[in-house]
């Protein structure tokens, strides 16, 4: 398997789950549905995916294969760290959006 496919394997495998989480983030709450909110939601999802890719690539390159674990350790570290960053960005975006929709209270 080529190095670029190995580095993107976590994204390829998590893409359906990211689509579900992004869809839930996009559709809830249902109101208000303004252009600014759509732009914020789209930017949040894009930032989360870009952060995932950057961290997963870094983790894949950072991980050192160990004795019996071999190259799977690279995939494990890339997947877990990238997924954590994706969820972290989405949670921060959710709190920011919630505060914004409440009027900054």
C-alpha positions in Angstrom: 0.0 0.0 0.0 1.4 3.4 -0.9 2.4 5.9 1.8 -0.3 8.4 0.8 -3.0 5.8 1.1 -1.7 4.7 4.4 -1.7 8.2 5.7 -5.3 8.7 4.5 -6.7 5.3 5.6 -8.1 6.7 8.8 -10.0 9.4 6.9 -11.3 6.9 4.4 -12.5 4.6 7.2 -14.0 7.4 9.3 -15.7 9.3 6.4 -19.1 7.7 6.9 -19.1 8.4 10.7 -17.9 11.9 10.0 -20.7 12.4 7.6 -23.2 11.3 10.3 -21.8 13.6 12.9 -21.6 16.5 10.5 -25.2 15.9 9.4 -26.4 16.0 13.0 -24.4 19.1 13.6 -25.8 20.7 10.5 -29.5 19.9 11.1 -29.8 20.4 14.8 -31.2 22.7 16.1 -33.5 23.2 13.2 -34.1 26.9 13.8 -32.9 29.6 13.2 -31.5 28.7 9.7 -29.9 31.8 8.5 -27.1 32.3 5.9 -24.7 33.2 8.7 -25.5 30.0 10.5 -25.0 27.9 7.4 -21.7 29.5 6.8 -20.6 28.9 10.4 -21.7 25.3 10.2 -19.9 24.7 6.9 -16.7 26.4 8.2 -16.8 24.4 11.4 -17.1 21.1 9.6 -14.4 22.1 7.1 -12.0 23.1 9.9 -12.7 19.8 11.8 -11.9 17.7 8.7 -8.8 19.7 7.9 -7.6 19.4 11.5 -8.2 15.7 11.3 -6.2 15.3 8.2 -3.3 17.4 9.5 -3.1 15.6 12.9 -3.6 12.2 11.4 -0.7 12.8 8.9 1.5 14.1 11.7 0.7 11.2 14.0 1.3 8.7 11.2 4.7 10.2 10.5 5.5 10.6 14.3 4.7 7.0 15.3 7.6 4.6 15.5 6.7 1.0 14.7 7.5 -1.2 17.7 8.4 -4.8 17.9 5.3 -6.9 17.5 2.9 -4.1 16.7 4.6 -3.1 13.5 3.0 -0.6 11.2 -0.4 -0.9 12.8 0.7 1.4 15.6 0.9 4.2 13.0 -2.7 3.7 12.0 -3.9 3.4 15.6 -2.2 6.6 16.6 -3.3 8.5 13.5 -6.9 7.4 13.9 -7.2 8.1 17.6 -5.5 11.4 17.6 -7.3 12.6 14.4 -10.7 11.5 15.7 -10.0 13.3 19.0 -9.2 16.5 17.2 -12.2 16.2 14.9 -14.5 15.7 18.0 -12.8 18.5 19.8 -13.3 21.0 17.0 -16.9 20.0 16.6 -17.6 20.3 20.4 -16.0 23.7 20.5 -18.1 24.8 17.5 -21.2 23.4 19.1 -20.7 25.5 22.2 -19.8 28.6 20.3 -22.8 28.2 18.0 -25.1 27.6 21.0 -23.8 30.7 22.7 -24.2 32.7 19.5 -27.8 31.5 18.9 -28.8 32.4 22.4 -27.7 36.0 21.8 -24.4 35.9 23.7 -26.1 35.4 27.1 
